[in-house]
Amino acid sequence: MNRSACVAFIGSFTPKRAGCAALLALAAGNSANAASATTTFNITATVVDSCAVTASDLAFGTYDPTSVTDKSGASTINVTCSLGTLYTISLDNGTHASGSTRRMAAGASRLTYQAYKDAGGTQIFGSVLNSLGVSGVGTGVPIPALVYGVIPKSQNVGAGSYSDQITVTIDY
């Protein structure tokens, strides 16, 4: 007699009842003798602070040395840092600087300009060392920082195509 048949018989009193009870006990005993073992393992990863930076060119366009107004332009620096990463953006003074004076060059001629953190031109955008950088906290998506450029009016310079290159550094 199989186990299923015994389960049906167990509720009724018959001579086979004792045999079914023994069969069920034997089946239960076999289950109790089965063995198993378990273990666990860890899953780990280390997320590091990281940042990436891109910047658009600051193109002033045409500068008229006889103009009585300053020439303005703007650039955007995009900083993408991992979530919660503290960062600071710094700008160097450029390739053709004289001390802290930023200058573009066309051959031996120099055209002075400045980079600012604000559109009003009151906060120079500089380095962390001189506390002129811009700080933030990473969100995992690009965060823009605007750079406002100004070429002061009435500079006595010759015609030409002037340029400079500023290095952007992200400290995190």
Rosetta blueprint (number, residue, H / E / L):
1 M L
2 N L
3 R H
4 S H
5 A H
6 C H
7 V H
8 A H
9 F H
10 I H
11 G L
12 S L
13 F L
14 T L
15 P L
16 K L
17 R H
18 A H
19 G H
20 C H
21 A H
22 A H
23 L H
24 L H
25 A H
26 L H
27 A H
28 A H
29 G H
30 N H
31 S H
32 A H
33 N H
34 A L
35 A L
36 S L
37 A L
38 T L
39 T L
40 T L
41 F L
42 N L
43 I L
44 T L
45 A L
46 T L
47 V L
48 V L
49 D L
50 S L
51 C E
52 A E
53 V E
54 T E
55 A E
56 S L
57 D L
58 L L
59 A L
60 F L
61 G L
62 T L
63 Y L
64 D L
65 P L
66 T L
67 S L
68 V L
69 T L
70 D L
71 K E
72 S E
73 G E
74 A E
75 S E
76 T E
77 I E
78 N E
79 V E
80 T E
81 C E
82 S L
83 L L
84 G L
85 T L
86 L E
87 Y E
88 T E
89 I E
90 S E
91 L E
92 D L
93 N L
94 G L
95 T L
96 H L
97 A L
98 S E
99 G L
100 S L
101 T E
102 R E
103 R E
104 M E
105 A E
106 A E
107 G L
108 A L
109 S E
110 R E
111 L E
112 T E
113 Y E
114 Q E
115 A E
116 Y E
117 K L
118 D L
119 A L
120 G L
121 G L
122 T L
123 Q L
124 I E
125 F L
126 G L
127 S L
128 V L
129 L L
130 N L
131 S L
132 L L
133 G L
134 V E
135 S E
136 G E
137 V E
138 G L
139 T L
140 G L
141 V L
142 P L
143 I E
144 P E
145 A E
146 L E
147 V E
148 Y E
149 G E
150 V E
151 I E
152 P L
153 K L
154 S L
155 Q L
156 N L
157 V L
158 G L
159 A L
160 G L
161 S L
162 Y L
163 S E
164 D L
165 Q L
166 I L
167 T L
168 V E
169 T E
170 I E
171 D E
172 Y L
